[in-house]
């Protein structure tokens, strides 16, 4: 088999080509095509990205550069929404089959490029995420508080919420973004027109992203994505929100989240209009004390919006809201509960409640 320079250039143009440079010399290369390519049924799946043309200069082989480059490409594929990374190689390349097997690949398909090449190929694929990781990564999208002027920019590797009327920054958020360079990060920050924003930095984000956001004067805190199986019974004092208690829920939501400008009612109404969202109200000594919600997802449910009024904290309302939601999910056969929590506040409570950490990340704020 032989590949011309023009063929190589054409294949590079199909995706993103990543390289390793050493003393001004390119010594390793690989090309990533995002999810949903062509060539065989496996490549056409919307959750499968493809890596090709992975090569290392013979002088530098055995130094770990191929694995280093591969792992960076795998992280990039995950950032683009892929849960599998696939490649194909000659059916006769036993050494490569063994190498990729050690890297976690398995055989999933066959492909025949003949007569372009003179051999048949096998398709190998590596799982980038467990089902729990996929659920936890996708969970925050769609549970945001929004305003009439809010817009959501959504696509492969990108989920950005912009709310021009919000001066606080809490309704302006970069959940995912495929920005890779200083210029791209700066342009995204500028697109918020001076308003503060949140920006999540995930384990699969570009390694330099945190440093770039810090250079923009943003500060950060750590958080965790956590899951557990639902179960238990609903405690006394917690009710699911209906017309009888919606006013009480709204009052607690407004005070708890600092929304004394009339926007709380719109938030609550929007949630109640969504069939996949359920809201809960907790009482302490008969007085409305805390609120929380769940949003059904494919394969689980996202726990969000939990807040207890300061005067009622330390009396079990947060725990009761958690228990009630887990019981509700269990009664409906939902297999997994997922939530995202600040490590300094909610994560220890969730640890004690039987949640397990799926991955940690950082949230930057400022701009």
Secondary structure as UniProt FT lines:
FT   HELIX           5..13
FT   STRAND          16..22
FT   TURN            23..24
FT   STRAND          25..33
FT   TURN            41..44
FT   TURN            46..47
FT   STRAND          48..56
FT   HELIX           58..60
FT   TURN            61..62
FT   HELIX           65..79
FT   TURN            80..81
FT   STRAND          84..90
FT   TURN            91..92
FT   HELIX           94..102
FT   TURN            103..104
FT   STRAND          106..112
FT   TURN            114..115
FT   STRAND          120..127
FT   HELIX           131..138
FT   TURN            139..142
FT   TURN            148..149
FT   STRAND          151..155
FT   TURN            156..157
FT   STRAND          158..162
FT   TURN            164..165
FT   TURN            170..171
FT   STRAND          173..176
FT   HELIX           182..190
FT   TURN            191..194
FT   STRAND          197..201
FT   TURN            203..204
FT   TURN            207..208
FT   HELIX           209..215
FT   TURN            216..217
FT   STRAND          219..228
FT   TURN            236..237
FT   STRAND          238..240
FT   TURN            243..245
FT   HELIX           246..256
FT   TURN            257..258
FT   TURN            260..262
FT   HELIX           263..272
FT   TURN            275..276
FT   STRAND          277..284
FT   TURN            285..286
FT   STRAND          287..297
FT   TURN            298..299
FT   STRAND          300..308
FT   HELIX           310..312
FT   TURN            313..314
FT   HELIX           317..331
FT   TURN            332..333
FT   STRAND          337..342
FT   TURN            343..345
FT   HELIX           346..352
FT   TURN            353..354
FT   STRAND          356..366
//
